[in-house]
Amino acid sequence: MLAVLVAHAVAAVVAPLLVRWWGRNAFLALALVPAAALGWVIGNWDTEQRLDIEWVPGLSMDIDMRFDSLAAVMSVLILGIGTLILVYCARYFEDDEPRLGIFAAEMVAFAGVMFALVTSDNMLMLYIFWELTTVLSFLLVGHYAERASSRRAATQALLVTTAGGLAMLVGIIVLGEMVGSYNLSDVVAAAPRGWLAGVGLVLVLVGALSKSAIVPLHFWLPGAMAAPTPVSGYLHAAAMVKAGIYLVARLAPGFADAGPWRVTIVSLGLASMIVGGYRALRAYDLKLVLAFGTVSQLGFLTAIVGIGTRTAMLAGLAMVMAHGFFKAALFMVVGIIDHNTGTRDVRKLAHLGSRAPVLCVTGVVAAASMAGLPPFLGFVGKESAFEAAIDSDAMSPGASAVVLGVMVLGSILTVAYSLRFVWGAFGRKKLRAPSAAVAGMHTPGAFFLTPPVMLAALGLAAGLAAPVMDRLLSPYAETLPSYGAKVYHLALWHGFSIPLYMTAVVIVVGIALYKVHKSIARAVPPSPLNADRIYDRTLQLMDSLSLRITGSTQRGSLPGTQALILGTLALFPLISLLVYTRTGIETRLADSPLQFVIGAIMIAAAVGAAVMRNRLAAVLLVGVTGYGAGLLFAIHGAPDLALTQFLVETLTLVVFVLVLRKLPAEIDEGRSFGHKGLRILLAAAVGLTVTAVGAFAMNGRTTRPIADYFPDLAYDLGDGNNVVNVILVDIRAWDTFGEISVLLVAATGVASLVFRNRRFGSAPRVSDAPASMDSRQAASEITWLSGSDLIDPKHRVLVLEVTTRLVFPTVMVLSIYFFFAGHNAPGGGFAGGLTAGLALVLRYLAGGRYELGETLPFDAGKILGIGLLFAGGTALASILLGAPALSSATFEATLPLLGDIKMVTALFFDAGVYLIVVGLVLDVLRSLGARLDAQIETSQQ
């Protein structure tokens, strides 16, 4: 299973390169990956396999995968149809198709992600792959990004399925916490009951039903037909929409008898069957006929599987296979029609059957399976579905009669829109000659026709080989109870029975309905309850509401916005603590007289910063409070925190000074926000809230603090004596990874705002300076810094230049020392990166923006990216070395001269942190420093 996932990941990465080399024929090479994976699935069909990899056990996010009979059924659709779709793409697209390489990567990645989804036993991992399918479908549906219809369809699918996914995540957490395990197998085996379990189950079903386009969340699927036809044929026939069906089938053995199960699933599924079938009869676009037909068929599948009996599950799996075969084939047929005639409108197609007989036969065969005609697999599955609704004690006789009646009505609609599709695409339409679109078409090639022909033939072969299908599909159906019904097997002939008579009625009435459907459509106006319009109105309402709220809270004033945020911070926690907390507070004023002295200095500096009108003086006073905090850390025995605080405070002061160059020296009190007394009150309230929260938290502790365990954990698990550094790079490395990602985003945002039109690039070098700025001294004079010669002589400070030249190498060596020593002594990647950043700051202040380019002539964005790659790669390296992701894996070696060396993989994570901090400082100096320098020079000329 892991090899299948890795193969698809590698294929997705190299796909753009293959498309660049081989053009559209690269799809043929990419098709080999799911084809090989399909071979593995078939070879292991009867064997259940598990893969358990410890990943993030603290969050119950281990990589637990299970391959069983249900996963095998779904994998055949995902990988088999995926292979044929990729082959189909090799002729559907032209070599000049925009973004074809990216499209190929997304298609291969989707196949791999879907395989991971149906084999994931851990529900949290399943949710990750679930949302990956959402993201990939957004990209695939929006492939034609220049079209407004594609952008709208992609956004609509993203919003609906993501909202359902978020509801599902809450349900997963509820069920997982109730069972005590997040593995699907455990949750199904120990299916909890009660109102809370019912709520969790419904939330999970919301995610499943939204993914499978079940009413009332069905409207996104017809809109998604704006995607290229291969996307429609794969995602909306065999892959993405089947994820919801799969999840319902997976949960059915444990939850089929739960209170909300059948009411929710069966009723909504049958409603979808009717709504989709009715809308398919009113559509003129062949893809829309299939799209609404897909909504109808998905509703049918959901209702069958939702019944929760052995016969119903067997019928459901048979219909899942049949639907994958005929619907993917029909979408391919429509793609060929559109590709060769330039239209999908049934009103513009006539005599296509005679012009493309092979295509016509393929479409008729696939549509016959969709309509449930014998001897196709669609007939076998639909007959068994009728049997499941008739012969079962899982539902009351009245409920069974209603379910059966709606299934029959939906099946009649299916026959009618199947005939509409066939006649609309290939009929003569009472015309003597082909329509203009058909007359000018070119005949599709044999290679282009092969994938749909194979799928249509599979629907026929599977129907004829119904006993074989029964043997393949029965193992999972056996996991559900029969509720007293006789054992049912898939077969083409069960004798003269009620399901057979119903099938005959369905066919006859369906043909009659097709004959009169145009008259009915003219007589019955469209329903005013259009889900797509309701979706638009909902978005408009949300936009209007958000504008009103934003307009009342954010009026363009930064101090006003800050006051609102800080007021909320001070108000709600403080009131909650005072009203609902009964814990007493015991405090200790100080541990040392030095704390009083440092505290008094910090208070004086804070008050001074509040009343000072000069901006630079105020910033320096704020810096005093920061340095005071560093001293407090040092007094309490935290040299690592003190070092980091000093470095951060120094760098922050530099950034402030760089920004202040563009601001007036004095603060204009007349333009200040609010009354000074109110600002003082707000500041005091925030300080009181933070103090109160800290005091309540410390006094509310009832057990031994976790911090007491950190020294031993740091040494035993992280192989380091520096507790702070081991926490950052091992124990809580996930937090650190998130923080450095935020740093990278912030740096990118700042640089993008400053540069506006070009975010990337390195700082200018001396060779880039214009000739008018060349003020170099005579060759005999000593040049301490290359860039300083380009500074206006009245702004040069020789002492600073000399000092920088001498001190810079020492500071860089100190930076490297902090980096390597940090795992066992004060330092680490963050402190080392800050030290290197301060060295860059010193070089920039002494030599100007051209000196910055001479010092580090690299693109800051690339440094940030490489740093994040180092940090993220450590997760994979740890797993390969047998340790949990983003934790320390230790290895030792004996080297000549150096002797025994002990190294941990956290060092590489620290290297990523180091590079990100250096890249951040370089980005700040390049944007807030060098860029502003250039603007100032331009304004002075």
N, C-alpha and C positions, 0 to 999 in steps of 0.2 A: 504493500500500500504506500509506504514511504517512497519507494522508487517511482511509482506512478506520479506522485505529487511532484517529486523533484524533476522528473522528466518534463512535465508540463511547465514547470517554472522555468527551466532552462530553455525550452522551446519558445516560451513567451518572450524571454530576454533576447534571444537571437533572431526572432521573427522579423523585426524591422531590417536587420542586416541582410537576411536571406531575400526579402522582398526587393531590397535595393539591388542585389546581385542578379536575381533570377526573375524579377517581376512577379506577375500573378502566378506563375508556375511554382513559386515558393510554397503555395498552399498545398501542393501535392506532397512536398517533403514534410511539411508540418502535419499533414494528415497521418503520417506514419506513427506519430506519438500516440494519439488516442487509439489508433488501430492496434498497436502493440499492447497498450493497456487493456483493450477489449479482449485480446488473446489471453492475457493473464486472468481476467475475470471469468472467461469461459472455462479455462483450465482449473480454476479453483471454485467452481460453482457450488459443489456439494460440500465444501469444507468451510467451517467457520473459523475466522482468524481474528486475532486481537493484536494491537500494537499499543503499548503503554510507555510513554516517555515522560519523565518528571520534568515539568517546565516551571510553573509558578505554583507550587503546592499550597503556599500560604493563601492564595486567592482561589484555590480549587480549579486552577486553569492548567491542568496537565493535558498533554496530548494523548488522549485515549481514543483509539479508533477501533471499530469493529466491522468486519465484513461478514455478513450473513446472507440469507436468501433474499430478504427485502433489498438490501444494499446491492446485491447482484442484479436483481431485476432493474432497479433504477440505473445502475452503472451501464447496463447494456444499452439503454436509451441514450444516456449521456455520452458515452464513448462511441457507440456504433453510429448513431445519427450524427454525432459531432464529426466523425471521420468523413461521412458522406457530404456533410455541409461544407467542410473544408475543400473537398474535391470539387464540389459544385462552385465554390468561390473562384476556383482557378479559371472558370469560363464565364462566370457572371460579371466579374470586374474586368476592366481594361487596365493595361499597364500604367496609364496616365491618371488612374483614380487617385484623388487627393488623400493623403494620410493612409494609404493602403497598408503600409508597414505597421503602423500603430493599430489599425483595425485587426490585422492578422494576430498581433500579440494579444489583443483583448479577447479575441475569439478562443485562442488556445488557453489563455489564462482562465476564461470562463469554464471551459471543460474541466480543467484541473480543480477549480474552486468548487464546482458542483460535485465532483467525485469526492472531494474532501468533506463536503456537507453531508452527503448521504452515508459516509463511513465514520462520521464523528460520533463518538459515544458521549463525550463530555459536552453538556449543553452549552456551556459558555464558549467553547471552541466552535460548536455548531453555530452559535449566534455570530461569531466573528466571520465565519464563511458565509453565513446568511447575508450579512451586510455587505460583504465583498461582492456577492452577486448583484446586490442593489447598485453598488457603485459602478460595476462593470456594465450592467444593463443601461445605466444612465449614459455612460460613454458610448456604448454601441448604438442605442436608440438615437442619440444626438450626433451620430457620425457626420451627417450633413449639417454641420453647425452653422453654415451660412443661411440656412433656411429657418424662418421663424417657426414653421410648423414642427420641425425636428427639435428645436430648442424647447418649445412648449411641451411637446410630448415627453421628452427626456426629463424635464423638470417635474412634470406631473407624475410620472412613474416613480421618480426619486422621492417626492414628498409623500405619496400614498404608502409606498412599501416601507419607507423609513419610519413613518409614524406607526405602522403596524409592527415593525421590528422593535421599536422602543417599548410598545405595549408588551410584546412577547418577552423582552428582556426582564421586565418586572415580573411577569408570570413565571419565568424560569427561576428567578431568585426566590420567589415564594415557594414553589414546589421543591426546589433544591434544599432550601433551609428546613422545610418540613420533614423531608426524607432524611436529611443529613448527608446527602451525596448529590453531586451535579451530573452523575452519569445517567444517561437515558435508560440504560438497562436496569439500574437500581430504582429509578423513579417509577418505571412501568411495573417492575416486580412488586414494589411496596407502595402502589398508588394510594396516596392519602385521600381521605374523605373529609367532609365538613365544609362549612361555608367559606373558610379561607382557601382551602384547596380548590373549591369551585371558582372563586375569584381568580386564582392563579391559572387554572385551566382555561377559563374564558379569555384571559389576557394572552395566553399562548395561542389560542385559536384565532384571536384577532390578527396576530402576525401571520399565521398560516393562511387564513382566508384572504387577507389583503394580498399576499404574494400570489395566490392562485386566482385573483381577480373575481372573487365571489361578491355578489350583491350584498351591500350597496357600494362596495369598493371595486366595482368591475370596470369602471369607465376608463381607467388608465390603459387597459390593454388595447382596445380599438384605437386609441390615440397613438399608441406605440407603433402602429403600422406605418408611421412616417419613417421608420428605420429601413435600412436596406433589407431586401427580401431574405437573404441568408440569416439575418438576425431574427426576423419573424419566424422563419422555419425552425430555428434552433431554440432560442430563448422562450418563445411563446407556443411551442408545440412539444418540445422534448426536454427542456432543461429548467429554466427559471420557474415557470408556473407550476412545474411538477414538484417543486420544493414543498409547497403547502400541502399537496396531496400526500407526499412522502411523510411529512410530519404527522398528519392525521392518521395515516396507516401505522406509523411507528407507535403512536400513543394509544391506539385503539385497544390492544390486548389488556391494558390496565385501566383505561378510563371509559370504555364504551358504555358501562352501566352508571357512570357518574351523572348526577342530576342534570347539569346543563349541556351534556354532550349531544344527545340526539336532537334535542330541541334546537340547539344552535346550528349544528352542522347540517342535518338533514333538511330542515326547513329552508335555510339560506341556500343550500345547494340546489334544491328543487326550484326555488324562486329564480336563481341564476339560469337554470335550464330553460325556463319559460321566457324570461326577459331576453336572454341571448338569442334564442330561436326566433322570437318575434322580430327583433331588430335585424336579424340576418335576412329576413324576407323583405325588408324595406330598403336594403342597401343596394347600390349600383356598382360600387367599386368591388372587384373580386377579392381584394385583400380584406376589405371590411366585411364582406360576406363570411370569409373564413375567420376573421377576428371575432365577430359576434357569435359565430358558430363555436369558436374556441371557448368563449364565455359559457355558452350553453353546455358544451361537453365537459368543461371543468366542473360546472355545477353538478352534472350527472355523476362524474367520478367522485366528487366530494360526498354526495348523498349516499352513493353505494358503499364507499369505504366507511362512512360514518355510521351505517347501520350496526356494524361491529359484530358480525357473525362470521362463521367460517365460510359459508357460501357467498356472503356478500364480499368478503375480502378476496376470495378467489375470483369472483366476477370483477371486482374493482381492479385487481392486478391485470386481468386479461384485457380490460378496457383501457388501462393505462398503456399497455403495450400496443394495442390496436390504435389508440389515439396518436401515439408517437409516430407510428408507421404512416397512417393515412394523412395526418395533418401536416407533417413535415413534407411528405410527397406533394400534397396539394399546394403548399406555399411555394415549393420549388417550381411547380407547374406554372403558377401565377407569375413567378419571377421570370421564367422563360418567355411567357406571353408578353409581359411588360418589356423585357429586354429586346424582343424581336419585332414587336408591333408598336411600341411606344405608348401603349395605353392599357389600362385595366378596367375601363368602363364597359359594362356589358352592352350598352347601347351603341358602342362603336365597333363591336366584334361580330362578324358574321362569316360563316363558311370556314372558320378556323379549323374545324375538324377535318375537312377534306384537304386543307393545305398542310396540316401537320398531323397525320394519322397516328403516329406513335405517341405524340404528346397527348392527343385526344384519348387514346386507349388508356394511357397512364392515368389521366385525370378521371376517367370514368371508373376505372378499377378502384382507385383510392376513394372516390366519392361513394361508391357502392359499399365499401367497408364502413365509411362514415355513416351511411344511412342504415347500416345493420342488415344488409342483404346477405343471404347464404351464397356461397360457402366461405365467406370472409371471416376474419377474426373478430371484426366488429359485430357480426351476427352472433357468434359464439358468446362473446362477452355480454351483449345486450340480453340474450335469452337467459343467461345465468343470472343477470341482474333482476329480471322479472321473477325468476324462481326464488331469489333471495328475499324479495319483498312479499312473496306469497307464503312461503313455507318457513315461518320463523315465529317463535314465541318471544323474541326480543322486544317486539312492539305489540301493542294491543291490536285486536282485529280491526278496529276502526282506523287506527293510525296506519296499519299496513295497507288498508284499502285506499286511504288518501295518498300514501306514498306511491303505491302502484298506479293509481289513476294519473297522478302528475307525471310519473315516468313515461306512461303511455302517451300522454299529451305532448310532452317534450320530445319524445321519439318521433311523433307525427310531424312536429315542426322540423326535426332533423331531416326526415325524408324530403320534406318540401324544400328546404333551403339547399339540400344536396342536389336536387333536380334543378333548382334555380342556378346553382353554380355551373353544372354541366351544360345546360342549355344556354346560359348566358355567356359562357366561354367558347363553346364549340358549335352551337346551333346555327342553323341557316337564317333564322329570324324572318322567314317568309320572303327573303331576298333572293333574286336569281343569281346575283354575282357577289363576290366577296366585298366586304366593306373596304373603305380606303385604307384603313390601318392594316387590314389583313392582306390586301392586294400588294402593298408595298413591303411586306415583311420578308425576311430571309429565313430559310429553313434552319431550325436549330440542329447543331451537330450532334453526332452520336455520343461524344464525350460529355456534352452538356446534359443530355437526356439520361445518362446512365444512373446518377444518384436517385432521381425520383422513380425511375423504372424499377430499380432494386427495392426501394421501400414499398412501392405498390405491390410488387411481387411477394415481398415478405408478408404483407397483410393477407394475401391469398394463401401462401404456403402455410402460415401459422394457423389459418382457419382449417385447412385440410388436415393439418397435423395437430388437431386439438388435443388428443390424448398425450402427445409429447409436451405440449404447453401445460397441460394439467400436472404432469409430473414435475415440471420445472417451477410452477407457481404454487403448488400445494404446500410445500414445507412451511412457508410463512403463514398461509391461511390456517394451518393446523394449530397455530398458537392462539387462535380465538375459539371460543366455545361455539357449539352448534345449536344450542338452545332447543334441543329435542328434534331438530330437523334431520332428515335422512342425509347420509353422506352423498354429496353431489360432486360429480366430476365433469370437467369440460369435455364436450363432444359435439359433433355436428348434428347428430340425430339422437334425440331422447324419446322418440316416438311421438304420437299425437298427444299433446299436452296443452295445458292452459298457456304457458309461455309461447308455444308455437302458434296457437290461435291468435294470441295478442300480437305477435310479430306480423301475422298476416293482416290483421286489422290495421296495424300501424302503417304497413306498406300501402294498402289500398286507400286509407283515409289520407295519408301523406301525399299520394299522387293526386287525389281529388283536391286537396288543399292547395297544391301547387297550381292546379288548373284555375282556381278561382282567387288566388291570393292577390292578384292585381286589383280585382274588383273590391275585395275587402280593404286593401290599402287605400283605395280612393274613398271608400265609405267611412273608414275609421280615421280620424285625424291623429296626428302624432301626439303622444302623451305630453302634457305640460310638465310632468315630473321628469326632467332630464338630468341625470346624475352629473353630466359634464357641466351643465349650467349651474347646478347647485355648487359644484366644486369652485367654479369661477366666482360665484357670489360669496362663498365662504372666504376665499382669498381676499376679495375686495373688502369684506367686512373686517378681516384681520388687519389688513393694511390701514384701513381707516381708523380702527381702534388703536393700533400702534402709533399712528401719527398723532392722534389726540393725546395719548399718554406721553409720548416723547415731547410733543409741543408744550405740555404743561410742566414737564420736569427738566427739559434741556432747552434752554433758550439761547444757546450760543455763548454762554458765559462759562469759562472754565472754572473760575472760583465758585460760581453758583452750582455747577455740577458737583464739584468737590464738596461743597457744603451739604448738598443733598445726600451724597454717599456717606459722608462722615456723620451726618445727623442720624441717618438710618442705623449706622454702626453703633452709635452711642445710645440710641433710644431703645431698640428692641432687645438686645442682650441684657442691658442693665435692668429693664423692667421685668424681664423673664426671671432673672436671677433673684431679684428682690421679692417677687410674688410667689414663685414656685419652689425656691430652694430653701431648705430648712437647715442646711449644714452651717455649723458655727465656724467662725474665722479666727484662727490663731496666727499672728504674724510676729516676725522678728525684725526690728528696725534695721539692724546692720550686724555684720560679723567682724567689722574692722573699722577703726576710726578713719582710715583712709577713704572708706566709702562715703562718709559724710563730706569730706573735703572735695572729693571728685564730684559727688552729687551736687554740692553747692555750686561748683564751677559750671556744671552742665546746666543747672537751672538758670544761673546768671546769663550764660551764653544763649539759652533758649529765649529768655525774656528780651535780651538785647537784640536777637534776630527779629523778634516780633515788632520792636519799636524802631529799629534802624531804618533810615530812609535810603541809604546808599546800598545798592544791590550787592556789590562785591563784599562789603563789610558784613552784610547779612548772611551771605553764603559762607564766609569764613567762620562766622559764629555758629552756624549750623554744623560746620565741620568740627568745631570744638566739641559739640555734643556727641558726635560720632566717635571721635578719638577718646572721649570720656568713657563711652560704652566699651571700647576696646580695652581700656585700662581696667575696667571692672571685670572683664573676662579674664585678664591676666591675674588679677588679685585672687580670683576664685579658682585658679589653677587650670585655666583653659588656654594655654598658649597658642594652640592651633586656631581657635576662634578669634583670639586677640590679633594674631597675625593677619588673618583674613579680613577682619574688621578694619585694621589700619590700611591695608592695601585697597580695599573697596572704597574707603572714605577718601583716600588720596586721589584715586582715579575719578571718583564722583566730583570732587572739587575741580579737577581739571576739566571735566565735561561741562560743569556749570560755567566755568570761566570762559570756555570756548563759546558757549551760547550767549553769555552776557555781552560779548562784543557787538552783537546785533541789537542790543536793548539799550535804552537810556540809562545813564549812570544812577539817576535818582528815581525813586518810586513816587508816582503822582498819587498822593493821598486822595485827591479829589475824584479820581476814577476808581477808587477801591470799592470792592463789593461789600455792601452791608455796613452796619455800624461797627466800629472797633470793639465796643463792648460785647456785641453778639458774637463776634469772631473769638474773643477771649473766652466767652462762655462755652462756645462749641469746642474749642481746643481743650478746655478743662474737662468737659464732659467726655471727650474721646479718651483723654489720659486716665480719667477715673474709671471708664469702662474697661480699658485694657488691664488696669491694675486689679479691678474687681474680678474680672474673668480669671486672671492668673491666680488670685488668692483663693477663689472658690475651687478652681481646679486642683490646687495643691492640697487644700483642706478636704476635698471630696475623695481623695485617694484612700482606698480601703485595703489594698494589698501592697506587696513590695513593688517599688517602681521598676519598670522594665530596664531603666538605665543602669540599675545595679548589675544586670546580666551582661551588659554590652562588653565590658573588658574581656570576660572569658569568651564570649561569642566571637569577638573580633580576632582573638588569637586562635581559637580552636577551628572556627569556620573560615575566617578570612586570612589567616596566617599573617596578621599584622598587629603591632602594638599601639598604633595610633588609632584610637577608637573612632575619632571623628572621620578620618579618611576612610576607614573600613566601612563605616556606616554609609558614606557617600558613594563608594564604588562597589559595595557588595551587599550589605544587609538591606539597604534601601536604594539600591542602584536604579530601580524603576523610577523612583521619585526624581533622582538626579537626571535620568535620561529625559524625563518630561521637562525638567527645568531648563536643561541646556537646549532642548528643542524650542522652548519659549524664547530663550535668549537669541537663538538663530532667527526666529520669526521677527522678534523685535528689531534686531539689527537690520534685517531686510526691509522692514517697514520704515525705519528711520532713513535708511539710504534711499529708498524709493521715493519718499516724500521730498528729500533734498534734491535728488538728481532728476526725478520726475520721468524723464524719457529714457534713461539708461542706468540700470541699477549696478551692473557689473563693470569691472575695470580696476586697474591698479592706480596707485597715486602717481602723479607725474614725476619723471626723473629729470635730472639736469639737462640731458640731451633734448628734452621736450620743451625747454624754456624758449620763448621767443628771443630773437636777436636783440630786441630793444631793451631786454632786462639784463643783458650780459654786462656785468660790472666787475668782472674778474680783475684781481690785482695782478701786479707784475709777477712773472714766473719765479723770481727770486724770493718772493715772500712765501711764508709758510701758510698752507691752507689746512686748517684743522678739520673743517667739515665741508664736503663738496657743495652742499646746498646753500651754505651760509653766504657764499659769494654772490648769490642772487638776491639777498636781502638788502633792503635800503640801508646804507651804512649808518644812518642815525638810529636804526633799530637794532643793530648788532651789539651783542654783549660778548666780548672776547673771553672774559673769565668763564662765562657759561659754556662757550664753545670748547675751550680747553678742558674744562671739567668734564663735559660730556664725552669728549674723545677718550679721556682717561678712565672715566667711571663706567661707561657703557659696557665694555667687555666684562667687567667685574659683576655688574648687575645681571648680565645674561648668564654667567657662570652660576651665580646665586640662584637664578631661576631654574636652571637645570638641576641644581642640587636639591631645591625644594621639590621638584618633580620626582626625582628618584628616591629621596629620603622620606617622602610623605607617608608611605605605608607604615613606617615604624617611628617616625619623628614628626614634629610640626612641619607642615608643608602639604604637598600633594599637587595634583594637576591644576586645581583652581588657583591655589596660592602661587604656583610656579608661573601659570599663565598671566596672572595679575602682575607679577614681578616683571615678566618680559614685556607686558603692556606698558608698565611705567617706564621701562627703558626706552620703548618706542616714543612715549610721550616726551621724555627728556630729549631725545634726538630731534623730535619735531619742534619743540619749543626753542631749541638752540639753533637749528638749521633751516627751519621753515618747511614748507610743503614739498619742495623738491628734495630735501634731505630725507623726508619720510619715504619717498619713492626709491631713493638710493639705498636706504637701510633695508627695506623689505619690498622688493619689486614684484610682488605677487598680488593677484586678485584676492581681496578679502573674502568674497563670496565663495571662491574655491577652497580657501582655507577652512571656512565654516563648514562647507560640504564634506571635505575630507575628515574633519574632526567628528562630524556626526556619523560618518561611515565607520570610523574607527570605533566609536562608542557602540553603535548598533551591531557591528560585526562581532563585538565581544560576546553578545548573547549567543550567537551561533558557535563561536569558538568554545564557549563554556559547555554547551551541549555536546559537542563533538569529543570533548575531553572528559565527559561523564559527570559534569556538574550541572545544577540548574541554571537556567538562562540568567545572564547578567550577574553571575556569582563567581567567586574565585575558584579557579581550578589551578592547582599547584603542580609544578613540575621542576625537577632538579636535574642538574647536569654537572659534570666535572670537565673543566676546560683547562688547557695548558696555561701555565703562569697564574691564572686567576683562581684555580682550584675549584672547590664545590660552590655552585651557584644555585640559589633557590629563587624561583620567580613565580609570580602569580599572574593569571590572565587579567586581573583587575588593572595591571599596569597599562594595558592597551586601552582600557576604558578611560583611565586617567589621562592617557595621551590624547584621546579624543577631547576630553574636557580642556586640556591645555591648549590644543589648537583652536577650539571654539572661543575660548577667552581671548587668545591672541587675535583671532580673526575679528572678534567683536570690537576690540580696542582699535585695530587697524581700520575697521569700517567707520567707527565714530570719528577717528582722526581724519579719515579721508573725506567724510561727509560734513561733519560739523567743524572740522578744521580746515583742510585743504580746499574744500569747495567754497566755504565762506571766505577764505583768503582770496580766492580767484574773483569772487563777486566784489569784495572790497577793492581789489586792485582795479577791476573794470570800472567801478563807480568813481574812482579817484582820477581816472584818465580823462 
